[in-house]
C-alpha cells in the first residue's frame, strides 16, 4: 500500500496493528514485508510476539494453516501438508509463569489436560467435519527454570518423560480419541545466557522422551541446530 515505500526505507520487516473496539476485545493484525505487506490471516488476533514464541513460521514451512481458535497465549490451527496428504491439529501455547523443577511435572500435566479440552471442543467443528487429523501439542515456558544449569539437562528430560508417561497411563483412552501423536515442551535453563531445551515425546516411538539443546541465531533468535542431550549428536532439524 501507500506506506510500503516508507516502511521499506526504514528497513522494516514486520508491522503489527491493534484495532480497539468498544465493548469487545481488540483485533490484532500482522503484516510482513515478505508477504508484500498483506495481512497474514493465519496470525489474526494473536499478540505481536505469539507466532514467534510458539514457532508458527517453522510449522508453516511444512503446513498450510487454517485457524480454529486464537487466544492471547495459545493458538489452535488445522495444518494441511503441502502435498495435502496429512492433516494435523496443532495446539500451541506459551506460558509466562515460572516453573520450577519441583513443579514441572504437575504443571505439564495441567497444561496437557487444558490442551486436550481445547482440541476436544473443536473435534465437532465444521472445519473438522469428517476429518480425522492427528493432534500435536507444543508448549513454551519462557521464564528460565530457577537454579538450573547445563548439568540439569538430563534431569529435566527425566521429569518430562515421567510426566508424559503418567499422562498416557492415566488418560490413554483420551489420548487415543484425540489422536495425539506428539507432545513438545520448550524450557530455558537459568544459565547466562539462558539455554533453550526442547523436550519431545511421540506416539510413534512409544512416548519415549528425547531432549535437544538448541543453538539460536543471534540475529533472529530462531533455532538453527539441535543437539541430542544423550548422544550429543547435532541436527540441522529436529529429526524424530
Secondary structure, DSSP 8 states (H G I E B T S, - for coil): -TTHHHHHHTT--EEEEEEEETTEEEEEEEEEGGGTT-B-GGGTT--TTHHHHTTHHHHHTTEEEEEEEE-SSEEEEEEEETTS--EEEEEEEEE-S---TTTHHHHHHHHHHHHHHHHHHHTTSGGGTT---EEEEEEEE-S-BTT--GGGHHHHHHHHHHHHHHHHHHHHHHHHHTTEEEEEEEEEESSSS-EEEEEEEEGGGTT-EEEEEEEE-TTT--EEEEEETTT--EESS---
